[in-house]
Amino acid sequence: MIHHISLAAFDVSTTQLVFLLLNGLALSMLYILIASGFAVIFGITDVLNFAHGIFYMLGAYLAFTVVDATGSFFVALILGPLVVAGLGIAVERLTLHHIYDRSPLYHVLITFGVLLIVTDVVELIWGTGTKFFPTPELLGGAIAIGPVIYPRYRIFTIGAGALIAFLTWALFRYSDFGLIVRAGAQDKQTVRLMGVNIGRYYTLIFGLGTFLAAIAGALAAPFLSVNPEMGNEALIIAFVVVAIGGLGSFGGSIVAGVIVGFVQTFTNTFASELSGFVLYGLLFGVLVLKPEGILGTYEIREQAAKLSYDETIKPVNLTDRRVMAVVGLLLIIPFVSRLPSVSQYGVGLIALMFVWGIFALSLDTVIGYTGLISFGHAAFYGIGSYAVALLTVNFTNSFVIALAVAILFAAAVAWLVGAISARLSGLYFAVVTFAVGQMLYQLALSWSSFTGGSNGFAIDHVMLFGIIDLSETFAFYYISLLLLVSLYYVTKRIMDSPFGLQLQAIRESERRAKFVGYDTNKAKRRIFAISGAIGGVAGALVTTRQTFTSPDSLYWIVSGDALFAVILGGVGTLFGPIIGGAVLIGLDQLLTIYFDQWRMILGFVLIVIVLFAPRGLVSFYYILEDALGNDRDADPTASAGSDADSINGDK
């Protein structure tokens, strides 16, 4: 009787309930397959594989191609994932195989580069449209399950997913292979001393993880759309499920996959407008209450806890002759813009480089000086963007007021995020910042009456002192340059202060910093608020220039681009990320003109920088200086040490 009343209260019949439970189970099995490959790779190798979603996508596309060529879904279900596993092994041997001992930030960026490359390759080969995958004839139609008539293919998906998950678990639990990789995950040095080539096992693990992702894609193809965006969606699901279940826990991924699958199924049915928030809210709640996840026992190993490097390249002073020469040149560029070699478009592009320099600078204050990896900085960029847009539409078009509000709100949200995540470290910190960024993205996407939804909204021109239109190229150029120079000056003063030295102590060893009496959580909250405020300035400037904003400014890809800029320029140098942000946006704008698949080129650039110049573009200057025989110790911008090789590698 009580059960019947409960169903009636929700206006759900028994038939509907059974149908929802089966849908939830089918979705859960798909999520388990996606997340288990992600968990396997991370649990053994410490690699947070941001390319995982594109292997899922490749599995779907290759299955589609094989079915089109052979007419057999079952051949596609085996052949497609095997080919993807081979590609995964090739990717691992060419990239990750050489940098396992480095900070997890470099792993993220390598796999992010692979994501950019493969996504563009897929669009080049299969196009950007959606592919429709026919349900296999043998598995077509429906069967009766109690009171429900349910699609036969989804029943097959449930069974296949459960079987593959069980076989994967048994492989790690009972085979010699599983014993070795589990031992290697605990202490790879001891395993090496026993004569085991652990690197070869890491390669096989990466291949297995990509195989599981690809087979999930192949299974999903007949009842989900096959398109280039499906990889990003799968990556987010894998990220959320693994974090909820417990980083590195295969069993946790299974439990979390079931939870997330059923929660999404019921939310989509009864409260579809909340579906995005429920997913990230669940992730956020678990990480705050139990950071290690539901079944997680994983502890971030010391060498994988945060970014570190042996050689620091100190920020240059604004009074340095080289800096003054560059600033002087930038000041006169608009005056020569009427020359044939300099266009107004070029001036606008340089101004946009200033903005991205500011955004990269904001991220470097966290990553470069505390060693913590933030993968949600798009949140503060987007907050600044929306603050200007909403204020201009509803109250005033004053740039000074809008900028102040953008800084205030971005700093407040960043402080709150820092307060929640300050007790976390390493990749747990990265996951929390990712969750916050995606929650804000969902908010902007769903609250269309306030934010304009997916279409965004345009605004009137933003004015400085009521007379200067900042959407005008030259005015925007100078205000952006002024803010960039001012923020660099302020940031450098902060990093040269006792507080900045405290941050660097946290980067080197938070435990030691606590031992000598520093309140490390307070320091992380403060620097995160400062970083968020600077990021808010960048977002405010972009909206001021473009007179438009949209939820895209909050999407996680923007955070990935910011990380790219920081590493490209030179992490921990303040001026390096400014260069990296400028180069990134310059390549972005220029390559778009000549190449449809321009992000593929950026992906290759990112991988080359990570592999061969991990201290970024600024390191080339000092390498050249060493080659010319100059004394680096006399250079005020570099710390002691003259070995160029130490600049190019993290020990």
C-alpha positions as CSV (number, residue, x, y, z in Angstrom):
1,M,0.0,0.0,0.0
2,I,2.8,2.5,1.0
3,H,4.6,1.7,-2.3
4,H,1.5,2.3,-4.3
5,I,0.9,5.6,-2.6
6,S,4.5,6.7,-3.3
7,L,4.1,6.0,-7.0
8,A,0.8,7.8,-7.2
9,A,2.3,10.9,-5.5
10,F,4.8,11.1,-8.3
11,D,2.2,10.3,-10.9
12,V,4.3,7.3,-12.0
13,S,2.7,4.0,-13.0
14,T,4.3,0.7,-12.4
15,T,5.0,0.3,-16.1
16,Q,6.6,3.7,-16.3
17,L,8.7,2.9,-13.2
18,V,10.0,-0.3,-14.7
19,F,10.8,1.5,-18.0
20,L,12.7,4.2,-16.2
21,L,14.7,1.6,-14.2
22,L,15.7,-0.2,-17.4
23,N,16.7,3.1,-19.0
24,G,18.7,4.0,-15.9
25,L,20.4,0.6,-16.0
26,A,21.2,0.9,-19.7
27,L,22.7,4.4,-19.2
28,S,24.6,3.2,-16.1
29,M,26.3,0.4,-18.1
30,L,27.3,2.9,-20.7
31,Y,28.7,5.3,-18.1
32,I,30.5,2.4,-16.4
33,L,32.3,1.5,-19.6
34,I,33.3,5.1,-20.3
35,A,34.5,5.8,-16.8
36,S,36.2,2.4,-16.2
37,G,38.7,3.1,-18.9
38,F,39.4,6.5,-17.5
39,A,39.7,5.1,-14.0
40,V,42.0,2.3,-15.1
41,I,44.4,4.7,-16.8
42,F,44.4,7.2,-13.9
43,G,44.6,4.6,-11.1
44,I,47.7,2.9,-12.6
45,T,49.6,5.8,-14.3
46,D,48.4,9.0,-12.5
47,V,47.4,10.4,-15.9
48,L,44.2,12.5,-15.9
49,N,43.5,11.6,-19.6
50,F,41.7,14.5,-21.2
51,A,41.8,12.7,-24.5
52,H,39.6,9.9,-23.2
53,G,36.4,11.3,-24.7
54,I,37.9,11.4,-28.2
55,F,38.7,7.7,-28.0
56,Y,35.0,7.1,-27.1
57,M,34.1,9.2,-30.2
58,L,36.5,7.3,-32.4
59,G,35.0,4.1,-31.3
60,A,31.6,5.3,-32.5
61,Y,32.9,6.7,-35.8
62,L,34.9,3.6,-36.6
63,A,32.0,1.3,-35.8
64,F,29.9,3.4,-38.2
65,T,32.5,3.0,-40.9
66,V,33.0,-0.7,-40.4
67,V,29.2,-1.3,-40.5
68,D,28.9,0.7,-43.6
69,A,31.7,-1.3,-45.3
70,T,30.8,-4.8,-44.0
71,G,27.2,-4.6,-42.9
72,S,28.1,-6.4,-39.7
73,F,27.6,-4.6,-36.4
74,F,29.4,-7.4,-34.4
75,V,32.5,-7.1,-36.6
76,A,32.4,-3.3,-36.0
77,L,32.0,-3.9,-32.2
78,I,35.2,-5.9,-32.2
79,L,37.3,-4.3,-34.9
80,G,36.6,-0.6,-34.2
81,P,37.7,-0.7,-30.5
82,L,40.8,-2.8,-31.4
83,V,41.9,-0.1,-33.9
84,V,41.3,2.6,-31.4
85,A,43.3,0.7,-28.8
86,G,46.2,0.5,-31.3
87,L,45.9,4.3,-31.8
88,G,45.9,4.8,-28.0
89,I,49.0,2.7,-27.6
90,A,50.7,4.8,-30.4
91,V,49.7,8.0,-28.6
92,E,51.1,6.8,-25.3
93,R,54.4,5.7,-26.8
94,L,54.9,8.9,-28.6
95,T,53.9,11.3,-25.8
96,L,53.1,10.2,-22.3
97,H,55.6,7.4,-22.2
98,H,58.4,10.1,-21.9
99,I,56.8,12.2,-19.2
100,Y,55.3,10.0,-16.5
101,D,57.6,11.4,-13.9
102,R,56.6,14.9,-14.5
103,S,53.8,16.9,-12.9
104,P,50.2,15.9,-13.7
105,L,49.7,19.3,-15.4
106,Y,51.9,18.1,-18.3
107,H,49.9,14.9,-18.6
108,V,46.7,17.0,-18.8
109,L,48.2,19.2,-21.4
110,I,49.6,16.4,-23.6
111,T,46.2,14.7,-23.6
112,F,44.5,18.0,-24.2
113,G,46.7,18.5,-27.3
114,V,45.7,15.0,-28.5
115,L,42.0,16.0,-28.0
116,L,42.5,19.0,-30.2
117,I,44.2,17.0,-33.0
118,V,41.9,14.1,-33.1
119,T,38.7,16.2,-33.0
120,D,39.8,18.1,-36.1
121,V,40.9,14.9,-37.8
122,V,37.5,13.4,-37.2
123,E,35.8,16.5,-38.6
124,L,38.2,16.4,-41.6
125,I,37.4,12.7,-42.4
126,W,33.7,12.4,-41.4
127,G,32.5,16.0,-41.4
128,T,30.8,18.0,-38.8
129,G,27.3,16.7,-39.2
130,T,25.5,14.0,-37.2
131,K,25.8,10.4,-38.4
132,F,22.8,8.1,-38.0
133,F,23.7,4.6,-36.9
134,P,21.1,1.9,-37.7
135,T,20.2,-0.5,-35.0
136,P,21.5,-4.0,-35.9
137,E,18.8,-6.1,-37.5
138,L,19.4,-9.0,-35.2
139,L,18.9,-6.7,-32.2
140,G,16.0,-4.7,-33.6
141,G,12.5,-4.6,-32.2
142,A,11.4,-5.0,-28.6
143,I,10.8,-7.7,-26.1
144,A,8.4,-8.0,-23.1
145,I,9.9,-7.6,-19.7
146,G,7.1,-7.8,-17.2
147,P,4.6,-5.1,-18.0
148,V,7.1,-3.3,-20.2
149,I,7.9,-3.6,-23.9
150,Y,11.5,-2.7,-24.1
151,P,14.0,-2.3,-27.0
152,R,16.0,-5.4,-27.5
153,Y,19.2,-3.4,-28.3
154,R,19.2,-1.7,-25.0
155,I,18.9,-5.1,-23.2
156,F,21.9,-6.1,-25.2
157,T,23.8,-3.0,-24.1
158,I,23.0,-3.8,-20.5
159,G,24.3,-7.3,-20.8
160,A,27.4,-6.4,-22.8
161,G,28.3,-3.6,-20.5
162,A,28.0,-5.8,-17.4
163,L,30.0,-8.6,-19.0
164,I,32.9,-6.3,-20.1
165,A,33.0,-4.6,-16.7
166,F,33.2,-8.0,-15.0
167,L,35.9,-9.3,-17.3
168,T,38.0,-6.1,-16.7
169,W,37.6,-6.5,-13.0
170,A,38.6,-10.2,-13.2
171,L,41.7,-9.3,-15.3
172,F,43.0,-7.0,-12.6
173,R,41.9,-9.2,-9.7
174,Y,43.1,-12.7,-10.8
175,S,45.7,-12.4,-13.6
176,D,49.5,-12.0,-13.3
177,F,49.1,-8.9,-15.5
178,G,46.7,-7.4,-13.0
179,L,49.1,-8.2,-10.1
180,I,52.0,-6.5,-11.8
181,V,50.1,-3.3,-12.7
182,R,48.6,-3.1,-9.2
183,A,52.1,-3.4,-7.7
184,G,53.4,-0.9,-10.2
185,A,50.7,1.6,-9.2
186,Q,51.8,1.3,-5.5
187,D,55.6,1.4,-6.0
188,K,56.9,1.3,-9.5
189,Q,60.6,1.6,-8.4
190,T,60.4,-1.7,-6.5
191,V,58.7,-3.4,-9.4
192,R,61.5,-2.1,-11.7
193,L,64.1,-3.5,-9.3
194,M,62.5,-6.9,-9.7
195,G,63.2,-6.8,-13.4
196,V,59.8,-5.8,-14.7
197,N,59.6,-3.3,-17.5
198,I,56.8,-1.3,-15.9
199,G,56.8,1.2,-18.8
200,R,55.5,-1.6,-21.1
201,Y,52.7,-2.3,-18.7
202,Y,51.8,1.4,-18.6
203,T,51.5,1.3,-22.4
204,L,49.2,-1.8,-22.3
205,I,47.1,-0.1,-19.6
206,F,46.6,2.9,-21.7
207,G,45.6,0.7,-24.6
208,L,43.1,-1.1,-22.4
209,G,41.6,2.1,-21.2
210,T,41.1,3.4,-24.8
211,F,39.7,0.1,-25.8
212,L,37.0,0.3,-23.0
213,A,36.2,3.9,-24.1
214,A,35.9,2.9,-27.8
215,I,33.7,-0.1,-27.1
216,A,31.4,2.2,-25.1
217,G,31.3,4.5,-28.1
218,A,30.5,1.6,-30.4
219,L,27.7,0.4,-28.1
220,A,26.3,3.9,-27.8
221,A,26.3,4.7,-31.5
222,P,22.9,3.0,-32.4
223,F,20.8,4.9,-29.9
224,L,22.9,8.1,-29.4
225,S,23.9,10.6,-32.0
226,V,27.3,10.2,-33.5
227,N,29.0,13.6,-33.9
228,P,32.2,15.4,-33.1
229,E,30.8,16.9,-29.8
230,M,30.1,13.4,-28.3
231,G,33.7,13.2,-27.2
232,N,33.5,16.2,-24.9
233,E,30.2,14.9,-23.4
234,A,31.8,11.5,-22.7
235,L,34.9,13.2,-21.1
236,I,32.7,15.1,-18.7
237,I,30.8,12.0,-17.8
238,A,34.0,10.0,-17.2
239,F,35.4,12.9,-15.2
240,V,32.3,13.2,-13.0
241,V,31.8,9.4,-12.5
242,V,35.4,8.7,-11.6
243,A,35.6,11.6,-9.2
244,I,32.4,10.6,-7.5
245,G,33.4,6.9,-7.3
246,G,37.0,7.7,-6.2
247,L,40.0,8.6,-8.2
248,G,41.8,5.4,-9.1
249,S,39.0,3.1,-7.9
250,F,37.6,0.7,-10.5
251,G,34.9,-0.5,-8.1
252,G,34.1,3.1,-7.3
253,S,33.6,3.9,-10.9
254,I,31.0,1.0,-11.2
255,V,29.1,2.3,-8.1
256,A,29.2,5.9,-9.3
257,G,28.2,4.9,-12.8
258,V,25.1,3.3,-11.5
259,I,24.3,6.3,-9.3
260,V,24.9,8.9,-12.0
261,G,23.0,6.9,-14.6
262,F,19.9,6.5,-12.5
263,V,20.0,10.1,-11.2
264,Q,20.2,11.5,-14.7
265,T,17.5,9.2,-16.0
266,F,15.0,10.3,-13.3
267,T,16.1,13.9,-13.4
268,N,15.6,14.1,-17.1
269,T,12.1,12.7,-16.7
270,F,10.8,14.7,-13.8
271,A,13.0,17.8,-13.7
272,S,14.8,18.2,-17.0
273,E,15.7,21.8,-16.4
274,L,17.8,20.7,-13.4
275,S,19.6,17.8,-15.1
276,G,22.9,19.7,-15.6
277,F,23.0,21.1,-12.1
278,V,22.2,17.7,-10.5
279,L,25.2,16.1,-12.2
280,Y,27.7,18.7,-11.1
281,G,26.0,19.3,-7.8
282,L,26.4,15.6,-7.0
283,L,30.1,15.8,-7.9
284,F,30.6,18.9,-5.9
285,G,28.8,17.5,-2.8
286,V,30.8,14.3,-2.8
287,L,34.1,16.1,-3.2
288,V,33.4,18.5,-0.4
289,L,32.1,15.8,2.0
290,K,34.4,13.0,1.0
291,P,37.1,14.2,-1.3
292,E,38.5,10.8,-2.0
293,G,35.1,9.7,-3.4
294,I,32.6,7.0,-2.4
295,L,35.0,4.0,-2.6
296,G,38.3,5.9,-3.1
297,T,41.3,5.1,-1.1
298,Y,43.6,6.7,-3.6
299,E,46.2,9.1,-2.1
300,I,48.0,11.5,-4.4
301,R,51.6,10.5,-4.5
302,E,54.1,13.3,-3.5
303,Q,55.6,13.5,-7.0
304,A,52.2,13.8,-8.5
305,A,50.7,16.3,-6.0
306,K,51.5,19.6,-7.8
307,L,53.6,21.4,-10.3
308,S,57.2,21.8,-9.4
309,Y,60.4,22.6,-11.3
310,D,64.1,22.8,-10.3
311,E,64.9,26.1,-12.0
312,T,62.9,29.2,-11.5
313,I,62.9,32.0,-14.1
314,K,62.2,35.2,-12.1
315,P,59.7,37.8,-13.4
316,V,61.3,40.7,-15.2
317,N,60.9,44.2,-13.7
318,L,58.9,46.8,-15.7
319,T,62.0,49.0,-15.5
320,D,64.0,46.4,-17.4
321,R,65.3,48.0,-20.6
322,R,63.8,45.1,-22.7
323,V,60.4,45.5,-21.2
324,M,60.5,49.3,-21.6
325,A,61.4,48.9,-25.2
326,V,58.5,46.5,-25.8
327,V,56.0,48.7,-24.0
328,G,57.2,51.7,-25.9
329,L,56.8,49.9,-29.2
330,L,53.3,48.8,-28.2
331,L,52.4,52.4,-27.4
332,I,53.1,53.7,-30.9
333,I,51.6,50.9,-32.9
334,P,48.1,52.6,-33.2
335,F,49.8,55.7,-34.5
336,V,51.3,53.9,-37.4
337,S,48.1,51.8,-38.0
338,R,47.4,53.8,-41.2
339,L,50.5,52.5,-42.8
340,P,50.0,49.8,-45.4
341,S,51.7,47.2,-43.2
342,V,49.6,47.8,-40.1
343,S,45.7,47.6,-40.2
344,Q,43.0,48.4,-37.7
345,Y,42.4,44.6,-37.6
346,G,46.0,44.1,-36.5
347,V,45.6,46.7,-33.8
348,G,42.4,45.0,-32.6
349,L,44.2,41.6,-32.6
350,I,47.1,42.9,-30.5
351,A,44.6,44.3,-28.1
352,L,42.9,40.9,-27.8
353,M,46.4,39.4,-27.1
354,F,46.6,41.8,-24.2
355,V,43.4,40.4,-22.8
356,W,44.5,36.8,-23.1
357,G,47.8,37.8,-21.5
358,I,45.8,39.1,-18.5
359,F,43.8,35.8,-18.4
360,A,46.9,33.7,-18.5
361,L,48.6,35.9,-15.9
362,S,45.6,35.2,-13.6
363,L,46.1,31.5,-13.9
364,D,49.8,31.6,-13.4
365,T,49.4,33.2,-10.0
366,V,47.8,30.0,-8.8
367,I,49.6,27.3,-10.8
368,G,53.1,28.9,-11.0
369,Y,53.2,30.1,-7.3
370,T,51.3,27.5,-5.4
371,G,51.7,24.5,-7.7
372,L,47.9,23.8,-7.6
373,I,46.2,22.9,-10.9
374,S,43.0,24.8,-11.5
375,F,40.9,23.5,-14.3
376,G,38.0,25.9,-13.8
377,H,39.4,29.4,-14.4
378,A,36.9,29.9,-17.2
379,A,34.4,30.5,-14.3
380,F,36.1,33.8,-13.4
381,Y,36.6,34.8,-17.0
382,G,32.9,34.2,-17.6
383,I,31.8,36.0,-14.4
384,G,33.7,39.1,-15.5
385,S,32.1,38.8,-19.0
386,Y,28.5,38.4,-17.7
387,A,29.0,41.1,-15.0
388,V,29.7,43.7,-17.6
389,A,26.9,42.5,-19.9
390,L,24.2,42.4,-17.2
391,L,25.2,45.7,-15.7
392,T,25.3,47.4,-19.0
393,V,21.8,46.1,-20.0
394,N,20.1,46.7,-16.7
395,F,21.9,49.6,-15.0
396,T,24.7,51.6,-16.6
397,N,27.2,51.4,-19.4
398,S,30.0,52.9,-17.3
399,F,33.2,50.8,-17.9
400,V,34.7,51.9,-14.5
401,I,31.6,50.7,-12.6
402,A,31.3,47.5,-14.7
403,L,34.9,46.6,-14.2
404,A,34.7,47.1,-10.5
405,V,31.6,44.9,-10.3
406,A,33.3,42.2,-12.5
407,I,36.4,42.2,-10.2
408,L,34.3,42.1,-7.0
409,F,32.1,39.2,-8.1
410,A,34.9,37.2,-9.7
411,A,37.1,37.6,-6.6
412,A,34.2,36.7,-4.3
413,V,33.4,33.5,-6.2
414,A,37.1,32.6,-6.4
415,W,37.5,33.1,-2.7
416,L,34.5,30.9,-2.0
417,V,36.0,28.2,-4.3
418,G,39.3,28.6,-2.6
419,A,37.7,28.3,0.8
420,I,35.9,25.0,-0.2
421,S,38.9,23.4,-1.9
422,A,41.8,24.8,0.1
423,R,42.1,21.6,2.1
424,L,42.4,19.6,-1.1
425,S,45.6,19.2,-3.1
426,G,46.8,18.0,-6.5
427,L,44.2,16.5,-8.8
428,Y,41.4,16.7,-6.2
429,F,41.8,20.5,-6.3
430,A,41.6,20.4,-10.1
431,V,38.4,18.4,-10.0
432,V,36.7,20.8,-7.7
433,T,37.6,23.8,-9.8
434,F,36.4,21.9,-12.9
435,A,33.1,21.2,-11.2
436,V,32.5,24.8,-10.2
437,G,33.2,26.0,-13.7
438,Q,30.8,23.5,-15.3
439,M,28.1,24.3,-12.8
440,L,28.3,28.0,-13.7
441,Y,28.3,27.0,-17.4
442,Q,25.1,25.1,-16.8
443,L,23.6,28.0,-14.9
444,A,24.3,30.4,-17.8
445,L,22.9,27.8,-20.3
446,S,19.7,27.1,-18.4
447,W,18.8,30.5,-17.0
448,S,17.9,31.9,-20.4
449,S,15.6,34.7,-19.1
450,F,18.6,36.2,-17.3
451,T,21.7,35.2,-19.4
452,G,20.2,34.7,-22.8
453,G,20.8,31.0,-22.7
454,S,22.8,29.3,-25.4
455,N,22.3,32.3,-27.8
456,G,23.9,34.7,-25.3
457,F,23.0,38.4,-25.7
458,A,24.3,41.6,-27.2
459,I,24.8,44.8,-25.2
460,D,25.1,48.5,-26.0
461,H,28.6,50.1,-26.2
462,V,30.4,50.4,-22.9
463,M,31.7,53.9,-22.2
464,L,34.7,55.3,-20.3
465,F,33.9,58.5,-18.4
466,G,30.8,58.7,-20.6
467,I,32.6,59.9,-23.7
468,I,35.0,57.2,-24.9
469,D,33.4,54.2,-26.6
470,L,35.6,51.2,-25.6
471,S,34.3,49.0,-28.5
472,E,36.3,51.4,-30.7
473,T,39.6,49.7,-31.6
474,F,42.1,52.3,-30.5
475,A,40.4,53.2,-27.2
476,F,40.1,49.5,-26.3
477,Y,43.8,48.9,-27.3
478,Y,45.1,51.5,-24.8
479,I,42.8,50.6,-22.0
480,S,43.8,46.9,-22.4
481,L,47.5,47.7,-22.5
482,L,47.1,49.9,-19.4
483,L,45.3,47.2,-17.4
484,L,47.8,44.6,-18.5
485,V,50.9,46.6,-17.4
486,S,49.2,47.6,-14.2
487,L,48.1,44.1,-13.3
488,Y,51.6,42.7,-14.1
489,Y,53.1,45.4,-11.8
490,V,50.7,44.6,-8.9
491,T,51.1,40.9,-9.3
492,K,54.9,41.1,-9.3
493,R,54.8,43.2,-6.2
494,I,52.6,40.6,-4.5
495,M,54.9,37.7,-5.5
496,D,58.0,39.7,-4.3
497,S,56.3,40.2,-0.9
498,P,56.5,37.9,2.1
499,F,53.1,36.6,1.0
500,G,54.5,35.6,-2.4
501,L,57.4,33.8,-0.7
502,Q,54.8,32.0,1.4
503,L,53.1,30.8,-1.7
504,Q,56.3,29.5,-3.2
505,A,56.9,27.6,0.1
506,I,53.5,26.0,-0.4
507,R,54.5,25.1,-3.9
508,E,57.7,23.4,-2.8
509,S,56.2,21.6,0.2
510,E,52.9,22.5,1.9
511,R,53.7,20.2,4.8
512,R,56.9,22.1,5.6
513,A,55.1,25.4,5.2
514,K,52.6,24.4,7.8
515,F,55.3,23.1,10.1
516,V,57.0,26.6,10.2
517,G,53.7,28.2,11.1
518,Y,52.1,29.3,7.8
519,D,48.3,29.2,7.5
520,T,48.4,27.5,4.1
521,N,44.7,27.3,3.6
522,K,44.3,31.1,4.2
523,A,47.1,31.8,1.7
524,K,45.5,29.6,-0.9
525,R,42.1,31.3,-0.4
526,R,43.7,34.7,-0.8
527,I,45.7,34.0,-3.9
528,F,42.7,32.3,-5.5
529,A,40.6,35.4,-4.9
530,I,43.4,37.6,-6.4
531,S,43.6,35.2,-9.4
532,G,39.9,35.2,-9.9
533,A,39.8,39.0,-9.8
534,I,42.4,39.2,-12.5
535,G,40.5,36.6,-14.6
536,G,37.4,38.7,-14.1
537,V,39.2,41.7,-15.7
538,A,40.0,39.6,-18.8
539,G,36.4,38.6,-19.2
540,A,35.1,42.1,-18.6
541,L,37.4,43.4,-21.4
542,V,36.3,40.8,-23.9
543,T,32.7,41.7,-23.5
544,T,33.5,45.4,-23.6
545,R,35.2,44.9,-26.9
546,Q,32.8,42.4,-28.5
547,T,29.6,43.9,-26.9
548,F,28.4,40.3,-26.7
549,T,28.6,37.4,-24.3
550,S,27.4,33.8,-24.1
551,P,27.8,30.6,-22.0
552,D,30.8,29.6,-24.2
553,S,32.9,32.0,-22.0
554,L,32.4,29.6,-19.1
555,Y,33.0,26.3,-20.9
556,W,35.9,24.1,-19.8
557,I,37.6,24.4,-23.1
558,V,38.4,28.0,-22.2
559,S,40.1,26.8,-19.0
560,G,42.1,24.3,-21.2
561,D,43.2,27.2,-23.5
562,A,44.3,29.2,-20.5
563,L,46.4,26.2,-19.3
564,F,47.8,26.0,-22.8
565,A,48.8,29.6,-22.7
566,V,50.5,29.3,-19.3
567,I,52.7,26.4,-20.3
568,L,53.3,27.8,-23.8
569,G,54.7,31.0,-22.4
570,G,56.4,29.7,-19.3
571,V,54.7,28.7,-16.0
572,G,55.8,30.5,-12.9
573,T,57.3,33.5,-14.6
574,L,54.4,35.9,-14.8
575,F,55.6,37.5,-18.0
576,G,55.8,34.1,-19.8
577,P,52.1,33.3,-19.6
578,I,51.4,36.8,-21.0
579,I,53.5,35.9,-24.0
580,G,51.8,32.5,-24.2
581,G,48.3,34.1,-24.1
582,A,49.3,36.5,-26.8
583,V,50.8,33.8,-29.0
584,L,47.8,31.5,-28.5
585,I,45.2,34.1,-29.4
586,G,47.4,35.2,-32.3
587,L,47.7,31.7,-33.7
588,D,43.9,31.2,-33.1
589,Q,43.0,34.3,-35.1
590,L,45.5,33.9,-37.9
591,L,45.2,30.1,-38.4
592,T,41.4,30.4,-38.6
593,I,41.8,32.5,-41.7
594,Y,43.8,29.8,-43.6
595,F,42.7,26.5,-42.0
596,D,39.4,25.0,-41.1
597,Q,41.1,22.5,-38.8
598,W,43.4,25.1,-37.1
599,R,43.1,23.6,-33.6
600,M,44.9,20.6,-34.9
601,I,48.0,22.8,-35.4
602,L,47.6,24.2,-31.9
603,G,47.5,20.6,-30.6
604,F,50.8,19.8,-32.3
605,V,52.3,23.0,-30.9
606,L,51.2,22.2,-27.4
607,I,52.6,18.6,-27.5
608,V,55.9,19.8,-28.9
609,I,56.2,22.5,-26.1
610,V,55.4,20.0,-23.4
611,L,57.8,17.4,-24.6
612,F,60.8,19.5,-25.6
613,A,60.4,22.9,-23.8
614,P,58.3,22.3,-20.6
615,R,59.4,25.7,-19.2
616,G,57.8,27.4,-22.3
617,L,58.8,29.9,-24.9
618,V,60.8,32.0,-22.4
619,S,63.3,29.2,-21.9
620,F,64.4,29.6,-25.5
621,Y,65.8,33.1,-24.7
622,Y,68.0,31.7,-22.0
623,I,69.0,28.7,-24.1
624,L,70.1,31.1,-26.7
625,E,71.9,33.2,-24.1
626,D,73.8,30.2,-22.9
627,A,74.7,29.2,-26.5
628,L,76.2,32.7,-27.0
629,G,78.2,32.3,-23.8
630,N,76.5,35.0,-21.7
631,D,76.6,34.7,-18.0
632,R,73.1,33.9,-16.8
633,D,74.0,34.4,-13.2
634,A,74.3,38.1,-13.9
635,D,70.9,38.2,-15.4
636,P,68.3,39.5,-12.9
637,T,65.5,37.6,-14.5
638,A,66.9,34.2,-13.8
639,S,67.9,32.3,-10.7
640,A,71.2,30.6,-10.1
641,G,72.2,27.8,-12.4
642,S,73.5,27.9,-16.0
643,D,72.6,24.5,-17.3
644,A,70.3,25.0,-20.2
645,D,69.1,21.4,-20.0
646,S,67.7,22.0,-16.5
647,I,65.4,24.6,-18.0
648,N,64.0,22.1,-20.4
649,G,63.2,19.3,-18.0
650,D,61.4,18.8,-14.8
651,K,63.3,16.5,-12.6
